[in-house]
């Protein structure tokens, strides 16, 4: 196989020929990478007035081949010209220079999502993803669910008994219901706290998933909430502190509108009780021991629930332009004499676990049918990254 390929709109005359050309381009990327270089993709877009040529280097292209195929196909259908060729020798994971090109202080957040991450960042993130989850990066599916409870893992394994599982004890085990073209679901038990939530979403975002959804529990903050009610987040109060130096607190973070529409549709279908509103995310599991200060922030933000991960995942979804949503279930009401105590909590978990996970999966199934090419994400695009049809 030659180590260079050029594709124009004249390279094919039918759909099957287009798909074959895209497959060959992906094969070449993987071959270049396996033989010791980073593959480079150059895209020439005749419709762009100010930025007609965009380029980017890749690492481990087989891990997100489904995404490369989809994006290259759309570009070619619009009339773009593509070139694939070797860029430069790979930097080994043991080379101190690896992090020079993975430094987010030097990161251009306005780059096209196709080229958002440097190959060094891709290499190290996918290596760490495998380390933390005990599964291969290639096993991850387009739709990623995050939980921090083994009970959701039990339900997932019951729904998908043949799912791919970790091959060893790990910190954040992942489970994958694999479908052709990565159209299945991945569930990751991320543990408790915003640090883990940032770590896993930092690395999972490199795979360009179509959605990340937090499936967790929360403390209910309103009088008229009951244990077992759901909370569909419409915004986040960022009191986790973990991304403050990276993304200013005055930037609004809101979930993907369509994901919320689908989640609400499923909640209504089952006639379930839920609230829409702001989720307050804290880094302090014992926030009740600082009640006066925390409650003041809760009142000002008008939050309806409190947890430790949702805002962190949402903020990284915003940064990395991955559609995201949060569906929580009220497990306790610490401000109303119903703190999380062992016996009551176990009873709640047993009663809520199957419905909670099933709601999210059903909503994502709707999304798959309504948006086979991925959810629109215009709300989290940068100002100089117009939609593909725009004249930039």
C-alpha positions, 0 to 999 in steps of 0.5 A: 500500500502506498503511503499517500492517498488523494481523494477528490469528488471525482474519485467515485461515482456512486455511494459504494465507491465513496465508502470504499475510498473512505475505508482505504483512507482509514486503512492507510492512516492505521498503516502509517501509525503502525509503521511508526509515523503519525498520519496527517489528514489535509482537507481542502474546502473550496467553500471556505473563504477564509480557511480553505485548508485545514490539517491535523495529525492523528494517533491510534486512528483505529480507536475512533475509525467510525468517527473518521469514516463519518466525517470524511464521508460528509466532507467528500459529499460536500465536495472537499478534497482530502489527502492522507500522508505520513506527518512525522515520527511518533513520540514514544510514551517514554519520551519527556517531549510527549507532553510538550504537544499535549499541554492544554495551556498551549491548546487551541480550543477553536480547532475543528473537532476532527483535529482538536487533539494532538496525536501525543494527547491522543496516545497518552489519553487512550493509554490511560483510558485502558489503564483506568477502565481495563478495556481497550480504547477500540471497545468504547462505543459512541454513547458513554454513560458515567455512573458511580454505583456498582448497581448500575453495572449490575443492571447493565450486565443484566441487559447486555450479558455479552458486553465486553468487561474489564480483564483485571481489577481497575479503578474505573471499570468499563463495560461495552455493549458493542454494536457495528460501527460503534453504535452501542453503549459504554458504561464506566463506573467512575467512582465518587468525586469530581477528580475522577469525573475530570480524569475519565472525561479528559480521556474519553473525549479523545474518542469523539463520542456522540454523547456523554451522560451522567447517571448518578444520585443526588441530594434533593434540595426542595421541599416537594421532592421525594426520595426516588424522584428524578432530576434532569439538569438544565444547568450547573452550579460549579462548586467542584473547583477542579476546572476553575483555572481552565474554564472561567466560572462566568461561562454558562454550562448547559446540557445538550437540548435534544438529549434533554428533550429525549430524556424528558420524553422517556420520563413523561412516557413512564409518568415519572416524577422529576424536576428540571433545574440547576444541579449544584456540584461540590467537591466536599462529600461532607458539605453538610458540615459547612451547612450555612455557607453551602446553603447560601450558595444553593439559595442564590443558585436556586439549585434543585439537587446536589452531587459531586460529579455532574458539573465536572462532566458537563464542563469537560463536555463543553470544553471538548465539544461533546454533547452531554446531559445529566439524569440524577435520582434523589437518594436523600434530602439532608436539609429536610431530615432525610440524610443518606443513612445506610439502611434507607439508602440500600432500599432506595438503590434496589428500587431505583436502579433498573428504571434509572439506567433504562431511562437513559438508554431509551433516550439514547436509542431515540437520539440514535434514530433521530440523529444517525449522523450525531447530535447537532452541537452548534451550541458548543462550537466556537465562534470561528468554527461555523457549521460545515455548510457555512462560508468561513 
